[in-house]
Amino acid sequence: MVLVITTVLSALAADLSNGTTVNLRAAVNARDELQAHFHARSALELELFVLRFQALVKNSLGSFLPIPLFELSGMLVSSDTVKGILDEDGDPEDEIIPEDEKSFAADLPIGDFQGSFWVEEVVDENRKINLNATDLGVGCQNLLHLMMGAVFDDPRYDPLFERLGDSRDPVRNRIDLIANITDWGDGNETVDPVCILTNEQVGASAEDARFDLLPYDAEYEPKNGMFDSLQELRLVPYVNDAFMRVFSKYFTVWGDNGGIAMQTADPWMLLAVVRAVMARPVQPGDDERFRAFLEEWTLITAVPGGRSLINEQTFVQAMTAAGIAHDASKLQRLVQQNAIRFQDVSSVYRITAVGRVNDASSRITVVWRDNGAAGEIKYWRED
């Protein structure tokens, strides 16, 4: 009986110990997750302060900065930077505090906290193609079609576009995909002609036909409304995961209702604009000319105040120096309809802030618009 009782008690003790350990670990994880969440919030709030400060100094000191202040966020906004700034002189352990006056929270320096936080990325959404832009023309004057065609036209993407549509024709599938994207967001029931690229008028057909053969036997109709998020692009016929991995970086749905901000555009977006205004189709040998253009553009923007020199003339100058012939009428149309903008129009930012404590981490993605006051949150996601 003693052995039986001892065995039973040992099993109960082991089970109790295991349950206590699990509960303790769960409590520790919950505590770390909560701290990580607020660390990420701290990084986000600090970044919003930097962006508001940037708006204040843009007109006075902005012309002397070689790059926009928000591009330095990875260095400026982090727990290491905060701890370095708030580091106090002397050793707090040297100061003797009576027991009845001690406070765990109040006696710690501001920068003395567990875990870390940082801003992983800050992106100017106005330097991308806005799929919700409504002032870039319609029909054969739709400059949104022209810009998407310039993004997709590289011959190296042919294997991808061969697999997207019903045919094996990569050119035809490109045209159909561009029509599908604009059909999703427009307010009519017919397929948009992409005649700004094809130079041919086609008869109007019902856009619902493109949704009859959706994968996985899915059944839905085009939204005929503005995109609410970039992930919604995945619902458009012919758009798959491979397409999103390659091309999602070119597009936004949160930017101001206008074109690409050339002062902050990434190199791959600049080359898309170059391809859009070239006087002839892209050829495989153009890679060297594109590299020469980017080198010339870097020389213009690298010096302090160089971004203030960016305009239509310097853009043409960089293309001419690289040996790239352009169509002046296309460039003029893009500028006049604000499909590309050479002035500083950075006002909508996508911020990714991260907090971490031990094994727990929290990631907050926010799209914030600078409206001249407290700002406007247009998108919020926590992971």
C-alpha positions in Angstrom: 0.0 0.0 0.0 2.9 2.4 0.8 4.4 1.7 -2.6 1.1 2.2 -4.4 0.4 5.4 -2.5 3.9 6.6 -3.2 3.5 5.9 -6.9 0.2 7.7 -7.2 1.4 10.7 -5.3 4.6 10.8 -7.5 2.4 10.8 -10.6 0.2 13.5 -9.2 3.2 15.6 -8.2 4.7 15.2 -11.7 1.4 16.2 -13.3 1.1 19.2 -11.0 4.7 20.2 -11.6 4.1 20.0 -15.4 0.9 21.9 -15.3 2.5 24.6 -13.2 5.5 24.8 -15.6 3.1 25.1 -18.6 1.0 27.8 -16.9 4.1 29.7 -15.9 5.5 29.5 -19.4 2.2 30.7 -20.8 2.1 33.6 -18.5 5.7 34.5 -19.4 4.9 34.3 -23.1 1.8 36.4 -22.6 3.8 39.0 -20.7 6.5 39.0 -23.4 4.0 39.3 -26.2 2.3 42.3 -24.5 5.7 44.0 -24.0 6.7 43.3 -27.6 3.4 44.8 -28.8 4.1 48.0 -26.9 7.7 48.1 -28.0 6.4 48.0 -31.6 3.9 50.8 -30.7 6.9 52.8 -29.3 8.8 52.4 -32.5 5.8 53.5 -34.5 5.2 56.6 -32.4 8.8 57.6 -32.6 8.7 57.2 -36.4 5.5 59.3 -36.6 7.4 62.0 -34.6 10.3 61.8 -37.1 7.9 62.2 -40.1 6.2 65.2 -38.4 9.6 66.7 -37.7 10.6 66.0 -41.4 7.5 68.0 -42.5 8.6 71.0 -40.3 12.2 71.1 -41.7 11.3 70.2 -45.3 11.1 73.8 -46.5 14.1 75.0 -44.5 16.7 72.3 -44.3 15.2 69.7 -46.7 17.1 71.1 -49.7 20.4 70.5 -47.9 19.8 66.8 -47.1 21.1 64.3 -49.7 18.2 61.9 -48.9 14.8 62.3 -47.3 14.8 62.1 -43.5 12.5 59.1 -43.5 15.0 57.0 -45.3 17.2 57.2 -42.2 14.5 55.8 -40.0 16.3 52.4 -39.7 19.2 54.2 -37.9 17.2 56.9 -36.1 14.3 54.9 -34.7 15.5 51.9 -32.6 15.8 50.9 -29.0 19.7 51.1 -29.2 19.5 54.7 -30.3 17.0 55.6 -27.5 19.2 53.9 -24.9 22.3 55.7 -26.2 20.6 59.0 -26.0 19.0 58.5 -22.6 22.1 56.9 -21.0 22.8 58.5 -17.7 26.2 59.4 -16.3 27.4 57.4 -13.3 26.3 54.0 -12.0 22.8 54.0 -10.5 23.9 51.2 -8.2 26.2 53.7 -6.4 23.3 55.6 -5.1 21.8 54.2 -1.9 18.0 54.4 -1.8 16.1 53.6 1.4 13.9 50.5 1.2 10.7 52.4 1.8 11.4 54.8 -1.1 12.3 52.2 -3.7 10.0 51.9 -6.8 10.7 49.3 -9.4 9.3 51.5 -12.2 10.4 55.0 -11.1 14.0 54.0 -10.1 14.9 52.6 -13.6 16.4 54.9 -16.2 14.0 55.6 -19.1 16.2 53.7 -21.5 16.5 50.7 -19.2 13.9 48.2 -20.4 13.9 44.6 -21.5 13.7 43.7 -25.2 14.2 45.9 -28.2 12.3 47.7 -30.9 13.1 49.2 -34.3 11.5 50.4 -37.5 12.1 47.8 -40.2 11.0 49.8 -43.2 9.4 53.2 -44.2 8.2 53.4 -47.7 6.9 56.5 -49.5 3.7 55.2 -51.1 3.6 58.1 -53.6 6.6 56.7 -55.4 4.6 53.8 -56.7 1.8 53.4 -59.3 -1.5 54.1 -57.6 -4.1 51.6 -58.8 -6.8 53.8 -57.4 -5.8 56.9 -59.4 -8.8 58.2 -61.2 -7.3 61.2 -63.0 -4.9 59.5 -65.4 -7.3 59.3 -68.4 -9.7 56.7 -69.8 -9.8 54.5 -72.9 -6.9 55.1 -75.3 -5.7 58.0 -73.1 -5.4 55.9 -70.0 -1.8 56.6 -68.7 -2.3 54.0 -66.0 -2.3 51.4 -68.8 0.8 52.9 -70.2 2.7 52.7 -66.9 1.6 49.1 -66.2 2.7 48.2 -69.7 6.1 49.7 -69.0 6.4 47.6 -65.7 5.5 44.4 -67.5 7.2 44.7 -70.8 10.7 43.4 -69.9 11.2 40.2 -72.1 12.7 38.4 -69.1 9.1 38.1 -67.7 7.9 36.2 -70.7 7.9 32.8 -68.9 5.8 34.2 -66.2 3.1 35.7 -68.5 3.0 32.6 -70.6 1.5 30.8 -67.7 -1.0 33.4 -66.5 -3.7 33.4 -69.2 -5.6 30.9 -71.3 -3.2 31.3 -74.2 0.6 30.8 -74.3 1.0 34.3 -75.8 2.9 36.5 -73.3 2.0 39.7 -75.1 -1.7 38.9 -75.2 -1.7 37.9 -71.6 0.0 41.1 -70.6 -2.7 43.1 -72.3 -5.5 41.0 -70.8 -4.0 41.3 -67.3 -3.8 45.1 -67.5 -7.5 45.2 -68.6 -8.4 42.9 -65.7 -6.8 45.1 -63.2 -8.6 48.3 -64.3 -11.8 46.3 -64.8 -11.8 45.3 -61.2 -11.8 48.9 -60.0 -13.8 50.8 -62.7 -17.6 51.4 -62.6 -18.6 49.8 -65.8 -19.4 46.3 -67.0 -17.3 46.1 -70.1 -13.7 45.1 -70.7 -11.4 48.2 -70.9 -9.6 48.5 -74.2 -5.8 48.8 -73.7 -5.5 50.7 -77.0 -2.9 53.1 -75.7 -0.6 50.1 -76.0 -2.1 48.2 -78.9 -3.2 51.1 -81.1 -6.3 49.2 -82.0 -9.9 49.6 -81.0 -11.8 46.4 -80.0 -15.5 45.8 -79.6 -16.8 46.1 -76.0 -17.4 42.7 -74.3 -18.7 41.9 -70.8 -15.9 41.9 -68.2 -17.7 39.1 -66.3 -16.6 36.6 -68.9 -13.0 36.9 -67.5 -14.4 35.6 -64.1 -16.1 32.5 -65.5 -12.9 30.4 -65.4 -11.4 31.3 -62.1 -9.1 28.7 -60.5 -10.4 26.4 -57.7 -13.9 26.8 -59.0 -14.3 30.2 -57.4 -17.2 32.3 -58.3 -17.4 36.1 -57.9 -17.8 39.2 -60.0 -15.5 42.2 -60.4 -15.8 44.6 -57.6 -16.2 47.8 -59.7 -14.9 49.8 -56.8 -11.6 51.1 -55.5 -9.0 48.7 -54.1 -9.1 48.6 -50.2 -5.7 47.0 -49.9 -2.9 45.7 -52.2 -3.8 42.1 -51.2 -7.1 42.6 -53.0 -5.1 42.5 -56.2 -4.8 38.8 -55.8 -8.6 38.5 -56.6 -8.0 39.8 -60.1 -8.0 37.1 -62.9 -4.5 36.1 -64.0 -2.9 37.4 -60.8 -1.2 34.7 -58.9 1.4 34.4 -56.2 4.4 34.5 -58.6 3.0 37.8 -60.1 2.6 39.3 -56.6 6.2 38.4 -55.6 7.6 40.1 -58.7 5.3 43.1 -59.2 3.6 44.0 -56.0 6.4 46.4 -55.1 5.5 48.6 -58.1 1.9 49.3 -56.9 0.0 51.0 -54.1 -3.6 51.7 -53.3 -2.9 54.3 -50.6 -1.0 57.0 -52.4 -2.5 60.4 -53.1 -4.6 60.6 -56.2 -1.7 61.3 -58.5 1.4 59.8 -60.2 4.8 58.7 -59.3 7.0 60.9 -57.1 10.3 61.0 -59.0 12.3 62.5 -56.2 12.0 59.3 -54.1 11.3 56.7 -56.7 13.4 53.5 -56.5 15.7 52.6 -59.4 13.3 49.9 -60.7 10.5 52.4 -60.8 12.6 55.0 -62.6 13.5 52.4 -65.2 9.8 51.7 -65.7 9.2 55.4 -66.4 12.1 55.4 -68.8 10.6 52.4 -70.7 7.3 54.2 -70.8 8.7 57.2 -72.7 11.2 55.4 -74.9 10.9 56.1 -78.6 11.1 52.3 -79.4 10.3 49.0 -77.7 12.7 47.7 -75.2 15.5 45.5 -76.5 17.8 43.0 -74.7 20.8 45.3 -75.3 19.2 48.2 -73.4 20.4 46.9 -70.0 23.7 48.8 -70.4 21.9 52.0 -71.3 19.7 51.6 -68.2 22.7 51.2 -66.0 24.2 54.3 -67.5 21.0 56.2 -66.8 20.9 55.1 -63.2 24.6 56.2 -62.7 23.8 59.6 -64.2 20.7 59.9 -62.0 22.7 59.0 -58.9 25.2 61.7 -59.7 22.4 64.3 -59.9 20.7 63.2 -56.6 23.8 62.3 -54.5 25.0 65.9 -53.7 23.2 67.8 -50.9 20.2 69.5 -52.4 20.4 67.4 -55.5 16.8 66.2 -55.2 15.7 69.8 -55.6 17.3 69.8 -59.0 15.2 66.9 -60.2 12.8 68.1 -62.9 11.7 67.2 -66.5 14.9 68.7 -67.9 17.3 66.8 -65.7 15.3 63.6 -66.4 15.8 64.1 -70.2 19.4 65.0 -69.6 20.1 61.7 -67.8 18.4 59.7 -70.6 20.4 61.6 -73.3 23.6 61.0 -71.4 22.8 57.3 -71.4 22.0 57.2 -75.1 18.3 56.6 -74.6 16.0 58.2 -77.2 12.7 59.3 -75.8 9.3 60.2 -77.1 8.8 63.8 -76.1 5.0 63.7 -76.5 4.7 60.7 -74.2 6.8 62.4 -71.5 4.8 65.6 -71.9 1.5 63.8 -71.4 2.8 62.0 -68.3 3.9 65.3 -66.8 0.8 67.3 -67.7 -1.6 64.6 -66.3 0.5 64.2 -63.2 1.3 60.5 -64.0 4.8 61.4 -62.9 5.6 64.3 -60.5 9.0 65.9 -60.1 8.2 68.0 -57.1 8.4 66.7 -53.5 5.1 65.1 -52.9 6.1 62.6 -50.1 3.0 62.5 -47.8 1.8 58.9 -47.5 4.1 56.4 -45.8 3.9 52.7 -45.1 5.7 52.0 -41.8 6.7 48.6 -40.5 7.6 48.7 -36.7 8.9 45.6 -34.8 9.1 44.9 -31.1 10.8 41.9 -29.6 11.1 40.5 -26.0 12.9 37.1 -25.6 11.2 34.8 -28.1 8.1 37.0 -28.6 7.8 39.5 -31.4 5.2 41.9 -32.6 5.0 43.6 -36.1 2.8 46.5 -36.8 2.3 47.8 -40.4 0.7 51.2 -40.7 -0.1 53.5 -43.6 0.0 57.1 -42.4 -0.9 60.2 -44.4 0.6 63.6 -43.5 -2.4 65.9 -43.7 -0.7 68.9 -42.0 -2.2 68.2 -38.6 -2.0 65.0 -36.5 -2.0 62.8 -39.6 -4.4 60.2 -40.8 -4.1 56.4 -40.3 -5.2 54.8 -43.5 -4.3 51.1 -42.8 -3.3 49.2 -39.6 -2.2 45.6 -39.3 -0.7 43.7 -36.4 1.2 40.3 -36.7 
